[in-house]
Amino acid sequence: MRKKNKIREGNPAVTVILYLMVLLICFITIYPMYYVLILSVSDPRAAATMRVYVHPEGFSLDSYKMLIKDMELWRSYLNTVIYAACNTVLMLLTTTLVAYPLTYKRLLGRKYINIFLLIPMYFGGGMIPTFLLVTKLGLYGSPLALIIPSCFSIWNIILMKAFFSTIPEGLRDAARIDGAGVIQILKSVYLPLSKPILAVIAVYTIVGVWNSWFSAAVYLPKTEWQPLQMFLRRTLVENTRQVTESLSPETMREMIKKQISGAQLKYAMIMIVTLPVLCVYPFFQKYFVKGVMLGSLKE
């Protein structure tokens, strides 16, 4: 006689356990950022004790007001916005121009081009050859060192090619009968239908550039062109820059009067740095799911 399975789909006990596990994971993920937030907006006296755990003790935005006066912070913000915008535009351009020709099955050498793209995707030269190449090209110390080497992604090309392959070839044939050329077909047929994958690649690129700091640490020795994450790293990790260095004497006296600590200023800085990505990401969540599904498509 067949043994009856005790764990069935829709079992209330299993459902409760799964929900509790999900809630626990959400709590572990969200609480550290929530803790930073409530400390940054708490009363300076309460924040100095580091005993704020559930809700803000009092309310104060003085730390944010002081950070607004830090011009180096806004310079790093501007650099990051420039890098994100340039990398996103160039990434979409290079990805589209490489993926689109590979959708033509009669393209000469198409098979070998695919192999040529896959090999460096899994096997890279490493940091030292890349550093030597960037130096020989004269990009060391230049903001172009964070733009040109990172404006091309083989993974994004594969995603774009997979999406292009889902578009019926009949549309391309119909456009060709109407007299459209290769570029016209790309502009009038493929790109209008490819907004989801373009949004996926754009969001991937923006988030990647926004969180990147290692390339800047290697190629940009001067702080003038360093991005926001390097500014945050110098302040929080390396501890080579105190938040109060750039504050005027008047602001320092006001800070002492209000008993705002450097730690609370650092917590406020973390929120300022991460807030744009935290606000943008939920609106593009569906595109991330779409991007994951695209990775499973096969030609």
C-alpha positions, 0 to 999 in steps of 0.5 A, spaced: 500 500 500 502 506 498 504 510 504 501 517 504 506 523 504 505 527 510 507 534 507 502 536 502 502 542 498 498 547 502 500 544 508 498 550 514 504 548 518 509 548 512 506 555 510 507 558 517 514 555 517 516 558 510 513 565 512 517 565 518 523 564 514 522 569 509 520 574 515 527 572 518 531 573 512 527 580 510 529 582 518 536 580 517 536 584 510 533 590 512 534 591 519 542 594 518 539 599 514 534 601 518 538 601 524 543 606 520 537 610 519 534 611 526 541 613 528 542 618 523 535 622 525 535 621 532 537 626 537 544 627 538 545 625 545 541 619 544 545 617 538 551 618 542 549 612 547 548 607 541 542 605 544 537 606 539 534 599 536 527 600 535 525 607 533 528 614 533 529 617 540 527 624 538 528 627 531 534 631 528 536 632 521 542 636 523 547 631 521 544 631 514 544 639 514 551 639 516 553 634 510 550 638 505 555 643 506 561 638 504 563 640 497 567 634 496 561 629 498 557 633 492 563 633 487 564 625 488 556 625 487 557 628 481 563 624 478 558 618 480 553 621 476 557 622 470 560 615 470 553 612 471 550 616 465 556 615 460 557 607 462 550 606 461 549 610 454 555 606 451 553 599 454 547 600 451 550 602 444 556 597 444 551 591 446 546 593 441 551 593 435 554 587 437 548 583 439 544 585 433 548 582 427 549 576 431 541 574 430 543 574 422 544 566 421 547 567 414 552 572 418 559 570 415 563 567 421 557 567 426 559 561 429 566 563 430 564 570 433 560 567 438 566 562 440 570 568 440 566 572 445 565 566 450 572 565 451 574 571 454 567 571 458 570 565 462 577 566 462 580 573 463 587 576 463 587 578 470 588 585 474 595 586 472 594 585 464 588 590 464 592 595 469 598 595 463 593 596 458 590 602 461 597 605 462 599 604 455 593 607 453 594 613 457 588 612 461 591 612 468 589 618 472 583 619 467 576 619 468 576 615 462 579 609 465 572 608 469 568 609 462 572 605 456 574 599 459 567 598 462 563 600 457 562 593 454 559 586 457 559 579 454 554 577 458 549 583 456 551 581 449 548 574 450 542 577 454 541 582 448 542 577 443 537 572 446 532 577 446 533 579 439 532 571 437 525 571 440 523 577 435 519 573 429 524 573 423 517 575 419 517 582 422 524 583 419 522 580 412 516 584 412 521 590 413 526 588 408 520 587 403 518 595 404 525 597 403 528 598 410 535 597 410 539 593 416 540 599 420 532 601 419 530 595 421 534 595 427 531 602 429 524 601 427 523 594 428 528 591 434 529 597 438 522 599 439 520 591 441 526 591 446 525 596 451 524 591 457 531 588 455 534 595 454 531 597 461 534 591 464 541 592 462 541 600 464 539 598 471 544 593 471 549 598 469 547 603 473 547 599 480 554 596 478 557 603 477 554 606 483 557 601 487 563 600 484 570 603 488 575 598 486 577 600 479 577 607 482 582 605 487 586 602 482 586 607 476 585 614 480 590 616 485 587 623 485 581 624 489 578 629 484 575 624 479 574 619 484 566 616 485 562 616 491 564 609 493 571 611 494 569 617 498 565 613 502 571 608 503 576 613 505 571 615 510 568 609 513 573 603 512 580 606 511 578 612 516 583 616 512 578 622 512 574 625 518 567 627 516 569 634 520 575 636 516 571 640 510 566 643 515 567 651 517 569 653 524 562 656 525 559 649 523 564 645 527 562 650 533 554 648 531 556 641 531 559 641 538 553 645 541 548 640 538 553 634 540 553 631 534 558 626 533 562 624 527 559 617 528 552 620 527 555 624 521 557 617 518 551 614 518 547 620 515 552 619 509 551 612 508 543 614 507 545 619 503 549 615 498 545 609 498 538 612 498 538 613 490 539 606 489 534 604 494 529 609 491 530 606 484 530 599 485 523 597 487 521 600 480 525 596 476 524 590 480 520 587 474 525 588 469 530 584 474 526 578 474 525 579 466 533 579 466 533 573 470 528 569 465 532 572 459 538 568 461 535 561 461 533 562 453 536 558 448 537 559 441 
